[in-house]
Amino acid sequence: MAKKIAIIGGGNLGTAIAEGLLKSKFCKASDITVTKRKIETLEGLKEKGVKITSENAEAVRNCQLVILAVKPYQVSDVLNSFKTALTEKHILVSVVTGVLIADISEIIEKKIPIFRAMPNTAISIQQSMTCISYTNAQADEIDLVEKIFSTLGKAVVIDEKLMEAATILGACGTAYAMRFIRASIQGGIEIGFDVATANLIVEQTVKGAAELLLQKRTHPEQEIDKVTTPKGCTIAGLNEMEHQGFSSSLIKGISVSYNKIAKN
């Protein structure tokens, strides 16, 4: 039997998860409960059949899988609001940035399966890259959580010690990709395209490049070789980008971002 899901926190991320589960038909709307203090902001979900409440403990008691989607500073208070409702039947999944599994375990004081998941903003269109770690979980429970986030994009299980690195590569990485896209659009305008056309060409080209790698499972250099001819314009452009520090600046930026999050 499909498990009922409580999403504790009806903000942007919590509602995006609920919407993604509905769109993918992972479960019925009536199997999802979303909580928020101001429930009137969740009318759209309510109209689709999702259960809405301001009572966290009530939601947890009526569900088996609990997704914690609140701000980091709210974690302690929110967990304490429903921890007495948690039993051995529950699976707890946190999508809260920077909060360790050990921190959650210390607050709830119960040995239940606890997952930590790091999605990115593309979860709103079911194209997230979500990294998952866990403790006290059985194979079927791991499979269930993976399936949930796989309906919202791609999912991979990693060691929790890599979660900060996952944040940089998978979450901050969205911003890095956007900056590349923006620069490419600016270049397109410089060589003659209007803004709208440059946007379309660059966005679809980047999407196609990513899909090539995802579907064919090839290395980027293999695909680069296919469009790089001797004395051609592609190799000329690539070499100039490397002379200007393209790859090294990107790698350095990732490293600096990681050092920043690792020190905080």
C-alpha positions in Angstrom: 0.0 0.0 0.0 1.3 3.5 -0.9 2.4 5.5 2.1 0.7 8.7 3.0 3.0 11.7 2.9 3.1 14.7 5.2 5.0 17.8 4.0 5.8 19.9 7.0 6.3 23.4 5.7 4.2 24.8 2.8 6.7 27.3 1.5 8.2 27.3 -2.0 10.1 24.0 -1.6 7.4 22.2 0.2 4.7 23.2 -2.3 7.1 22.4 -5.2 7.5 18.9 -3.9 3.7 18.5 -3.5 3.1 19.8 -7.0 5.8 17.5 -8.4 4.3 14.4 -6.7 0.9 15.3 -8.2 2.1 15.9 -11.7 4.1 12.7 -11.7 1.1 10.8 -10.3 3.4 9.3 -7.7 0.5 9.2 -5.3 -3.1 10.5 -5.0 -3.7 14.0 -3.9 -5.6 12.7 -0.9 -2.5 10.9 0.3 -0.6 14.2 0.7 -0.9 16.6 3.6 0.8 19.9 3.7 1.2 22.1 6.8 1.6 25.8 7.2 0.7 28.4 9.8 -1.2 30.5 7.2 -3.1 27.8 5.4 -5.0 30.2 3.2 -1.9 30.5 1.0 -2.3 26.8 0.1 -5.7 27.1 -1.5 -4.3 26.0 -4.8 -3.2 22.7 -3.4 -6.4 22.3 -1.5 -8.4 22.7 -4.7 -6.4 19.8 -6.2 -7.4 17.5 -3.3 -4.3 17.9 -1.1 -5.1 17.9 2.6 -4.1 21.2 4.3 -3.6 21.9 8.0 -1.8 24.1 10.4 -1.3 21.2 12.9 2.1 19.5 12.4 1.4 16.7 14.9 -1.9 15.8 13.4 -0.4 15.6 9.9 2.4 13.3 11.2 0.0 11.0 13.0 -2.0 10.4 9.9 1.0 9.8 7.6 3.9 7.4 7.4 6.5 9.5 5.5 7.3 13.0 6.8 9.1 15.5 4.7 10.6 18.4 6.7 10.7 21.5 4.5 11.2 24.5 6.7 13.9 27.2 7.3 17.0 26.0 9.2 16.3 28.3 12.1 12.8 26.7 12.5 14.0 23.1 12.6 14.2 22.7 16.4 10.8 24.3 17.1 9.1 22.5 14.3 10.5 19.0 15.2 9.6 19.5 18.8 6.0 20.3 17.7 5.5 16.8 16.3 8.2 14.5 17.7 5.8 12.9 20.2 3.7 11.8 17.1 6.6 9.9 15.6 6.6 6.2 15.9 8.6 3.2 14.4 6.2 3.3 11.4 7.6 6.7 10.3 10.3 7.7 7.8 11.6 11.3 8.3 13.1 13.1 5.3 14.7 16.6 5.8 15.2 18.9 2.8 16.6 21.6 5.1 19.9 23.1 4.0 22.8 22.7 6.5 21.0 20.6 9.1 22.8 17.3 9.9 21.1 13.9 10.4 22.7 13.8 13.8 21.1 17.2 14.7 17.7 15.9 13.8 18.2 12.6 15.6 19.3 14.4 18.8 16.1 16.5 18.7 13.5 13.8 18.0 15.3 11.2 20.4 13.9 8.3 18.4 15.7 5.7 16.3 13.7 5.8 13.1 14.8 6.1 9.5 16.1 9.6 8.9 17.0 10.9 5.4 18.6 14.1 4.3 17.9 15.3 0.8 19.4 18.2 -1.1 17.3 19.2 -4.2 17.8 22.3 -6.3 15.5 25.0 -7.6 14.6 23.0 -10.7 12.5 20.8 -8.5 9.7 23.2 -9.3 9.6 21.8 -12.9 10.5 18.2 -11.9 14.1 18.6 -13.1 15.9 18.7 -9.8 19.2 17.0 -9.1 18.7 15.6 -5.6 21.4 14.1 -3.4 20.3 11.8 -0.6 21.9 10.4 2.5 20.4 8.4 5.4 20.7 6.5 8.7 18.7 3.6 10.2 17.0 2.8 6.9 16.2 -0.5 5.2 16.6 -1.2 1.5 12.8 -0.7 0.8 12.8 2.6 2.6 15.8 3.8 0.7 14.2 2.8 -2.5 11.0 4.6 -1.6 12.8 7.9 -0.9 14.9 7.6 -4.1 11.7 7.0 -6.1 10.0 10.1 -4.6 12.9 12.4 -5.7 13.3 10.6 -9.0 9.8 11.7 -9.9 11.1 15.3 -9.3 14.2 14.9 -11.5 17.3 12.8 -10.9 18.4 11.4 -7.5 21.5 9.8 -6.2 22.5 8.4 -2.8 25.7 9.8 -1.3 27.6 9.8 1.9 26.4 12.6 4.2 30.0 14.0 4.4 29.6 15.0 0.8 26.4 17.0 1.3 28.2 20.3 1.4 30.0 19.4 -1.9 26.6 18.4 -3.3 25.2 21.8 -2.4 28.0 23.5 -4.4 27.8 21.2 -7.4 24.1 20.6 -7.6 22.5 23.7 -6.0 25.0 26.5 -6.5 25.7 24.8 -9.8 22.4 26.1 -11.1 23.7 29.7 -10.7 27.0 28.8 -12.5 25.1 27.3 -15.4 22.9 30.4 -15.6 25.9 32.7 -15.7 27.3 30.6 -18.6 24.0 30.9 -20.4 23.8 34.7 -19.8 27.3 35.2 -21.1 26.5 33.1 -24.2 23.3 35.2 -24.9 25.4 38.4 -24.6 27.9 36.9 -27.1 25.0 36.0 -29.4 23.7 39.6 -29.3 27.2 40.9 -30.1 27.4 38.7 -33.3 24.0 39.8 -34.6 21.0 38.2 -32.9 18.2 40.0 -31.1 17.7 39.2 -27.5 14.8 36.8 -27.9 16.4 34.7 -30.6 19.7 34.6 -28.7 17.9 33.4 -25.6 16.1 30.6 -27.5 19.2 29.4 -29.4 21.4 29.3 -26.2 18.8 27.8 -23.9 17.9 25.0 -26.3 21.6 24.3 -27.1 22.5 24.0 -23.4 19.4 21.8 -22.8 20.4 19.6 -25.8 24.0 19.3 -24.7 22.9 18.2 -21.2 20.4 15.7 -22.6 23.1 14.2 -24.9 25.2 13.4 -21.8 22.3 12.1 -19.7 20.9 9.9 -22.4 24.1 8.6 -24.1 26.2 8.5 -20.9 29.2 9.7 -22.8 32.1 11.9 -21.6 31.8 15.7 -22.5 35.0 15.5 -24.5 33.5 12.8 -26.7 30.7 15.1 -27.7 33.1 18.0 -28.1 35.2 16.0 -30.5 32.2 15.5 -32.8 31.8 19.3 -33.4 35.5 20.2 -33.4 37.1 20.0 -36.9 40.7 20.8 -37.8 41.3 24.5 -38.2 37.6 25.1 -37.5 35.7 27.8 -35.7 34.9 25.5 -32.7 38.5 24.8 -31.8 39.4 28.4 -32.3 36.7 29.5 -29.9 37.5 26.8 -27.3 41.2 27.6 -27.3 40.6 31.3 -26.8 38.2 30.5 -23.9 40.9 28.3 -22.3 43.5 31.1 -22.9 41.2 33.4 -21.0 40.9 30.9 -18.1 37.4 29.5 -18.8 37.9 26.0 -17.2 40.3 27.1 -14.5 38.1 30.0 -13.4 35.1 27.6 -13.2 37.0 25.0 -11.2 38.4 27.7 -8.9 34.9 29.2 -8.4 33.5 25.8 -7.3 36.5 25.3 -4.9 36.0 28.8 -3.4 32.3 28.2 -2.9 33.0 24.9 -1.2 35.6 26.4 1.1 33.1 29.1 2.1 30.4 26.6 3.0 32.8 24.2 4.7 34.1 27.0 7.0 30.6 28.2 8.1 
